[in-house]
Amino acid sequence: MAKFDPKVHDDNPPMDAAFMAGMKPSRRGRPKSEAPKVEVKIRLDAKTVEHLRGSGPGWQTRVNALLGQLVATGQL
C-alpha cells in the first residue's frame, strides 16, 4: 500500500488560519428581491379562478402583471 503524500493530494488543503481567513459565508436560497411580493388572500368567483387556472402555469404571475398595468395607467 502506498504512503499518503500531501503533495499529490493538494486538492485537500490544510485548514489553517490562512485558509480560514479566506473563507466567506455561503448564501442559501434565493437572493433577496428588490421588490418583494406580499401574500394576500382574495376571494374570487369560481368561474373566474377556473378560467385563470385554465390558462396554464404562470397564471398568477400574469394576473399580477395585468393588475400592475391597470394600476400604472390609473384604471384601477
DRENBAVEX-891886 format. One record per residue: x, y, z of N, C-alpha, C, O in turn; residue in three letters. Coordinates in steps of 0.1 Angstrom, whole numbers, plus 2048, in hexadecimal, padded with zeros to 3 digits. Layout:
XYZXYZXYZXYZala...
% end
This chain:
8087F480080080080080980C80081380D807met8058167F880D8227F680B82C80280082C808ala81683380681583C81180E84980C81084D801lys80684F8157FF85C81180A86780F812869818phe80986E8048118798018098857FF8028867F5asp80988F80880189B8078048A37FA7FB8AB7F6pro8108A27F58138AA7E880A8A47DD8078AC7D4lys8088977DD8008917D27F18947D47EA8967CAval7ED8967E07DF8987E47DC8A77E87D78AA7F2his7E18B07DF7DF8BE7E27D18C47E07CF8D07E2asp7C88BB7DC7BA8C07DB7B38C07E97A88C47EAasp7BA8BC7F37B58BD8017BF8C58097C78BF810asn7BE8D38087C88DB80F7C68DA81E7BB8D7823pro7D18DD8267D08DE8347C78E98387C78F4832pro7BF8E78437B68F18487BC8F98537B88F985Emet7C790184F7CE9098587C89178597BD91A852asp7CE9208607C892E8627C79358557BE93D853ala7D193484C7D293B8407C69368377BF93E830ala7C49298377B992382F7AB9298347A392D82Cphe7AA92884179D92D84779A93B84678F940845met7A59448457A395284379D95583579795F834ala7A094C82C79A94E81E78C94981C78694A812gly78794382777993D82576E94882677095282Dmet76494681E75894F81E74C94782274B93C81Elys74394D82A73694682D72E94382072E94C817pro72993781F72193481371393A81570E93B820ser70D93D8096FF9428096F69378056FA9307FBarg6EC93580C6E292A8086D59308046D193B808arg6CF9297FB6C292D7F66C39387EB6CE93B7E6gly6B893E7E86B79487DD6BD9557E26BD9587EEarg6C295D7D96C796A7DD6BA9737E16AF9717DCpro6BD97D7EA6B29857EE6AD98E7E26B59937DAlys6A098E7E169A9967D669A9A57D96989A97E5ser69C9AD7CF69B9BC7D168D9C07D368A9CA7D9glu6839B87CE6759BC7CF66E9AF7D46689A87CBala66F9AB7E066999F7E565A9A07E46549AA7E5pro6549947E26459937E063F9917EE64698B7F7lys6339957F062C9947FC6219897FA61998A7F0val62098080361697580260997B807608981812glu5FE9797FF5F197E8035E79738015E99697F9val5DB9748075D096A8055C59727FE5C197D803lys5C096D7F35B69747EC5AB96A7E85AF95F7E4ile59F96D7E85949647E458F9687D758B9747D5arg59095F7CD58B9617C05809577BC57F94D7C2leu57995B7B256E9527AC5759457A75809457A2asp56E93A7A957492D7A557792C796581927792ala56E93278E57093278057C93A77C583937772lys57E94578358A94E7805979467835A094677Bthr59793F78E5A39387925A592C7885B0929784val59A92578559B91A77B5A191F76E5AA918768glu59C92A7695A193075D5B093375E5B8930755his5B493A7695C293E76A5CB93276B5D6931765leu5C79287735CF91C7755D09147685DA90E764arg5C59157605C590E7535CF9147495D290E73Fgly5D492074C5DD9277425EB9217445F492573Cser5ED91874D5FA91174F60391675A5FF920761gly60E91075B61891476561C92376461D928759pro61E92976F62193876F61694176F61794D76Dgly60A93B7715FE9447715FE94F77C5F995A779trp60394C78760495679260D96178E60A96D791gln61895E78862296878461B97177961D97D779thr61496B77060D97376660297C76C601987767arg5FB9777755F197F77C5F798B7835F2996783val60298878A60A99379060E99D78760D9A9789asn61499977B6189A277160D9AB76C60E9B776Aala6019A57695F69AC7645F19B676E5EE9C276Bleu5F09B277B5EC9BB7855F69C77875F29D2789leu6029C478560D9CE78660B9D877A60D9E477Cgly6089D376E6059DC7635F99E57655F99F1762gln5EF9E076B5E39E776E5E59F27785E09FD777leu5ED9EF7825F19F978D5FAA047865F7A10789val603A0077E60CA0A778605A1376F609A1F76Eala5FBA0F7685F3A1775F5E8A1F7665E0A2675Fthr5E6A1D7725DCA2377A5CEA1E7785C4A2477Bgly5CDA127725C0A0B7705BBA0477C5B09FF77Cgln5C3A027855BF9FB7915C5A0279E5C29FE7A9leu
% end
